[in-house]
Amino acid sequence: MRTKLWFPTRAANWINARVFALRASPRWGRWVSRYLTVVTYTGRRSGRTFSTPVAYRRTADVVWISVSFPDSKTWWRNFLGTGGPISLHLDDANRSGHAVAHRDERGRVAVTVRLDD
């Protein structure tokens, strides 16, 4: 029996694959990379490494990631409380940092990443 998450998970995987391809594209990659990055993190329970594309805003060494539909996503929960280590692909290089997730009173979620030097 399939769970309720079967279709959304399959759709998300399909979309994520296309975003990865767009970022790697010689034609569109430079433009897409200004708005989308790939975050890589270790799952807090599984210990496995995951990568997922996200939209972001950046000012110097601080990156903000607004999580759309946070109740249907789980990746950001790895950064609740004191947060944890994360890697982002920015400026054609992997940058490490410390991410902390916050949920406001309206239920919106944002992840703030302070990049390492």
URDAGI-V267917 format. One record per residue. N is the residue number from 1. PSI is psi in radians with two decimals (999 if undefined). Layout:
# URDAGI-V267917
{{N	PSI} {N	PSI}}
This chain:
# URDAGI-V267917
{{1	2.36} {2	2.56} {3	2.97} {4	-0.43} {5	-0.05} {6	-0.96} {7	-0.86} {8	-0.67} {9	-0.76} {10	-0.74} {11	-0.74} {12	-0.74} {13	-0.69} {14	-0.81} {15	-0.79} {16	-0.69} {17	-0.69} {18	-0.64} {19	-0.76} {20	-0.74} {21	-0.73} {22	-0.74} {23	-0.54} {24	-0.17} {25	2.34} {26	-0.55} {27	-0.79} {28	-0.26} {29	-0.78} {30	-0.73} {31	-0.83} {32	-0.64} {33	-0.30} {34	-0.38} {35	-0.40} {36	2.40} {37	3.00} {38	2.16} {39	2.45} {40	2.29} {41	2.91} {42	2.25} {43	2.38} {44	-0.52} {45	-0.72} {46	-0.49} {47	0.05} {48	2.71} {49	2.33} {50	2.62} {51	2.40} {52	2.49} {53	2.50} {54	2.68} {55	2.58} {56	2.86} {57	2.54} {58	2.43} {59	1.96} {60	-1.98} {61	0.40} {62	2.29} {63	2.32} {64	2.30} {65	2.04} {66	2.19} {67	1.91} {68	2.46} {69	1.00} {70	-0.48} {71	-0.28} {72	0.07} {73	2.65} {74	-0.29} {75	-0.68} {76	-0.35} {77	-0.33} {78	-0.24} {79	0.29} {80	2.80} {81	-2.14} {82	-0.08} {83	-2.84} {84	3.07} {85	2.59} {86	2.72} {87	2.41} {88	2.51} {89	1.80} {90	2.47} {91	0.76} {92	0.47} {93	2.70} {94	2.25} {95	2.35} {96	2.77} {97	-3.02} {98	2.17} {99	2.47} {100	2.25} {101	2.48} {102	2.39} {103	2.20} {104	-3.13} {105	-0.32} {106	-0.05} {107	0.01} {108	2.56} {109	2.37} {110	2.49} {111	2.19} {112	2.23} {113	2.17} {114	2.00} {115	2.53} {116	2.77} {117	999}}
